[in-house]
Amino acid sequence: MSLRAPSYNPFRVLAHAPNFRLFFAGQTTSLIGTWMQQVAQGWLALQLSNDAFLVGVVAAAGSLPILILSLPGGLVADRFRRLRVVAIAQSLMCVEAVLLWWFTWSGHMTIDWLIAIALLGGIIAAFEIPARQSLFVELVGKDHVMDAIALNSSGFNFARIAGPSLAAIVIAKFGMSWCFGINAISYFAVLASLALIRLPHLPAVAPSRPLHALSEAFAHVRSHRLTWVLMRVVAVYSLLGIPVLTLLPVLARDVLGLGAGGYGALMTCVGVGAMLGALSMASAGARLKRHRALGVSSLAFPALLVLVSLSRSEVITGLLLFCIGACMVVNNAVINALLQAAAPDALRGRVISIYVAVYIGTNPIGSFISGAIARAWGTQWAIGGMAALMAAYAIWAFRRYPEMRHAT
């Protein structure tokens, strides 16, 4: 059956693309371990420092290198085989997880070591993410990239559900170090799947001069009106909206009075909402009205964050985070697909690296700002105030740029 035949099966792309099927299985399994590590790392940062600002510093250390190095990472993705780049980077991430396990298990972990290891992970991710994101077209073809992005997001967010739940159990029964140990083991799943993928060898397409190669990508982004405004929306949303996840351990403990298990449950709520949002997108396929999905998710996201800042109930906060998860994944997937569709094949890795630099790289700035505001005026002011600014920008962008209202 053609993927364009009327079907609401969100997994239909797996039947169409066996390489993506391998990638999806290995990646989703490994991401469960990654989310276990994410929960343990945030809680460990809070235990070691007892400081909301330093929790933000640890999160920023993991993403700041992406701001600096993802553009060279995009150049690497266009010059070398993307599959090989991803495999090498995933191997190095396994080493990072082993270091976290050993330092925590042996009792040698300090906040300084935690920041340093998080920084190492960010450096590796700066090269892995552009290669992995631009690999989707090779795995499924350009016509089906939206389905692949949406389904991959569902796997990512299934892991966001399973990982924190397992992390809470592992922390309670075996200790925090084993969240890192299990993550290290989980990398064998993705490495095995990558080894089984068979793609035709494509010649390098990037120009020999790195500066010229990067300037080409920037010229495309700046000259393509929809791409340009989407990049700015991504920057504002990453700067002002994503730090809610950085501050979630502080919100759980200091505002809602929850422990590690409650924090894991809130992370699970985000994951459930995101997974269902991604599956809904994958089910809709070509029937999805991208401009409508972009508009609803862009405006609902900041509004829901303001409500989170006002909530004092863990149940209401959990429901709001469920909706926020859905908005985040829909917004990110639509923007990602629009950018990939607009980018020429020879520039795709570099254009995606700019997207990654903007989306993930500006997050540490937001983490620093939100941590500083939380330290001075409280976590709720940090989340609510930044969300209000984000809402104002979204309203202005949709009124100023009609391309946002008619994106296809």
N, C-alpha and C positions, 0 to 999 in steps of 0.2 A: 504493500500500500504506500502511496506517496505521502510524504510528510505534509503536503499541502491538501490532502484529502481531509474532509471534515472529521476531526477526531479530537476528543478531549483528554486523551491519554497523555499525561505530562512526561512519560518515560519513552515516548515513541522515538526520540532521537537516539536512544541507546540501541534500538534495533537497526537503525539506519547506519550507524557509525561504530564499528567494532573497536576502533582505536580509542574513541571517546569512552566507550563502555569500560575498557581497561583503566583508562585514566580516572574515570569517575569512581570506580570501585576502590582503587588504591588511595586516591586523594581523600575520599570521604572517611575511610578507615583511619588514615593518618591524622586527619583533622580532629578526630575525637581526642586523640592524645594531645594535640596542640591546644585545644580548649581546656583540657585538664591542666595543662601547664599555665595557661593564661589566668585561670582562676587562682591557682596556687601562687603564682608570681605576684598578683595583686594583693592577695591576703598576706603573703610573706613580707612584702614591702611595708604594709601597714603594721605588722607585728614588729619588724626590725626598727622602724622609725617612729611609729605613732604620730605621723605628721602627714596631713593631707597633701601638702606641697611636695614632699618627697615621694609620695605615691605617684603624683603627677610626673615627677622627674624620672622615675623608673619607666613609666609608660612612654615618656618623651624620648628616653634613651633608645627604646626599641624602634622608634619611627623617625627620629631626626636624621639618621644616615640616609633614609629613603629620600628625603628632601634634597640632600646633597648629591647622592650617588645614583639615583634612578635614571637620570638622563644618560650617563655613561652605561648604565644597565640596559637601556633601550638600544643604544648603539651596539652593544654586545649581542643583543637579541636579533638584530638585523644583519650582523656580520657572521655569526656562527649558527650552528644548528640549535634551534631553540630547545628541542628535546634534550640534547646533551647538556645545555646550560642548566635546565631545570634539574636534571639528575644530579649534577655536581653540587648545585646549591642545596638540594634536599639532603645529600650526604653530609654536608657541613652543618646543616641545621640539626641533624642527629647528634653530631659532636657537641653542639651547643647544649642540647638537652642532657647529654651525659655529664657535662660540666655542672649544670644546675643541680642534677641529682647528687653528684659526688660532694659538692660544697655543702649542700643542705644536709645530706645523710651523715657526713662526717662532723657536722657542727662547726664548720669553718666559714659558713656564709655570714657576710656582713652586708650592710646596705651599699657599701662601696663596691663589693664584688658583684652584687646583684645588678647594679647600674652598669658595670663593665660588661657583664655577660649579656645583658639586654642590648647594649650597644653593639656587641659582636653579632647578635641575631639580626639587628637592624641593617648592618652592613651586608650580610648575606642576602637578606630579603630584598635589598635594593637592586640586586641583579636577578633574583629568582622571580619576582612578581612580574616585571615587564615581559620576560620570556614566557612565563606560564600564561599570562593573559593573552598575549598575541599568538599563542599556540592553538587557541580554539579554532581559528579559521582553518588551520592545517588538519585538525582532527575531524571536523564536521563539514567544512565548506562554508563559504560566505553566506549562502542562502539560509543556513540553519544556525548561524552563530547566536541569534537571540534565544533560540530554544536551548542551546548548549549553555549559555551564560545563566539563564534562569534555572535550569536543572542543576548546574554546578552550585548555584547559590542555595538551592534547596539542600544539597548535600552538605554544604558548609554550615548551614543553619540546623540541620539535623545533628551535626557534630556539636553545635553550640548548645543543643538541648542535652544530648547524651553526655558530653564532656563535663560540664559543671555538676551534673547529677552524680556521675561516677567520681568526680573529684571530691565531692562532699563525703562520700562513703570511704574513699581511700584515705583522706585526711583524718577522718574519725578513727579508722581501724588500723591503719599502717603508718600514718605520718605523712607530712607534706612532701617529703623528698620523693616518695614513690609516685606522685603525680608526674614529676619530671622523668623518673625512670620508665614509667609506662609510655610516656610520649616518645622517649628514645627508641623503645622497642617498636612503636607503631610506625616509625619511618621505614621499616623493612617492607611494609605493605605497599607504600607508594613507590619505593625503589624497585620492587619486583614488577609492579604494573608498568612502570616506565621502560623497564628492560624488555618487556614483551611487545611494546608498541612498535609498529613498522610503518615508517613514513618515507616517501620518496625523498632522496637527497636533493635539496634545492641549493643552487649556488648563492654565495653571498651577494646581497644587492646593495649594501651600504657603500657610499663613496669611500675612497681611501683616506680622505682628510676628515678627521673627527669633527673639527669645528664646522666645516662645511656641511657635514652630515646632520649635525644638530641644528644648524641654521635653516636647513631645508624643512625640518620638522616644525620649527617655530614659525616659519613663513606660512606653512600650510595652516597651522592653528590660527594664526592671526588673520589670514586672508579669508578663511571660511567662517562666515558670520555665525552660524549656529554652533560650530565647534568652539569658537571664541567665547560666546556667552555661556555655553555649558561648562567650560573650564572655570569661568569665574563663579558660577553657581556652586560647582564642586568645591572650590577654595573656601567660599563663605560657609558652606554647610559643614565641611571638615573642621574648619577653625572654630565654629561656634556650636555645632550640634553634637559631633562625635564625642567630645570630652565627657558627656554624661556617662559613658561606659568607664572612663578613667575614674570618675568620682563615685561609681556605684558601690565600691567597698565602704567608702566613708558614709554615703547616704544610708546604706544598709545598717551599719553599726551605730552611727551617731544620731541619725534622724529617726529611723524606724526601730532601733533597738534590737537588731538581728545579729546572729552569729554567722560563722562561715557557711553553715547549711542554708540559712536564709538568704545570704548573698548569692550562693549557688542557685537557689530557687528563682531569684530575680533575673539572673543571667539566663536561666532556662526559659523564663517568660519571653525575653527578647528573642531567643532562638526559636521558640515555637511560632511566634508571630512571623518571624522572618522566613521560616521554612514554609509555612502555609502561603505567605505572599509569593514566594518563589515558585511553588507548585502551581499556584493559580496562574501565574504568568506563563509557565511552561505549558499548562493545559490550554490556555487561550491561543498560544502560538501566533500565527499571522492575523488572527482576529483581534488581537490586542490593539486598542487605540492608544498609540504611544503618547501622543500629545495629552490625552486625557489622564493617562496614568501618571505622566510627569507632573501635570498640574496639581492633581489631588495629593500625590505623595509629597510634593514640594511645600504645599501649604499646610497640610495636616501635621507634618513632622514637627515644626516649631511650636504649633499650637499644643500638641500633646506634651512636649517638653515643659511648657509653662505649667500645665496641669500637674506634671510630676513634681515640679518644684513646690507646689502648693499642697500636695498630698501628705497626710500623716498616717495613712493606713497602708499596711503592707499588701492587702488584697487589692485595693484601688491602684496602688503603685504597680503591682504586678500586671493588672489588666492594661494599664496605660503603656507599660513597657512592651506588652504583647503587641499592641497597635503600633508602637514606635518601631518595633522590629520589622513589621510588615512594610511600613512606609520606607524605612531605610533600604531594604532589599529591592523594592520596586523602583525607587528613585535611582539607586546605583546601577541596577541592571539596565534600565532604559537608557540612562546616559552612556553607559559603557557600550551598549549596542549601537547607539546613534553615532558615537565617535568612531567605532570600528567600521561601520558602514560607510562613513564619509572619508576614511583614510585610504589612500592608495596602498596596494600590497607592499610596495617597496619602502613605505614610510610607516607601516603599521606598528612595528616594534617601538620606534621612536615616539610616535604620537601617543601610544599607550604609556610609554615611560613618562611623558609629560603629565598625562592623566594621573598616573601613580604618584608622581612627585607632588602634584597638587592635592590629590585626595588623601594620601597617607602622610606625605611630607609636611603638610601644614598642620597636621594633628598635634605634633609636639608643641607647636606654638600655642595651640588651643589648650593643651594639657597644662603648660606653664601658666597661662593666663587664668584658666579655671582653678588650678591649684592655689594660685595667689589670692584670687577672689574668695575662694572657700576658706582660706586661712584667715583673711581679714574680716569677711562679713558673713561667712557661712556657706555651706554647700548649696542650699536652696537658692540663695541669691546668685551664685555662680551659674547654676543650671538655668534658672528662670530668666535672668538678665541677658545672658547670651542668646537664649532662644528668642527673646523679644526682638533683638537686633536681627536675627536670622529671618524672622517673619517679615520685618520691614523690608529687608533686601529682596526677599522672594516676591513680595507684592510689586515692588518697583521693577524688578527684572521682567516679570510677566506683562506688565503694562508697557514697558519700554521696548521690548523685543517681540514682535508678533511671531517670529520663528519659533519661539518657545510654545506658543499656543497652537502651532500647526505642524509640529515635528512629526515625521513619519519614518 
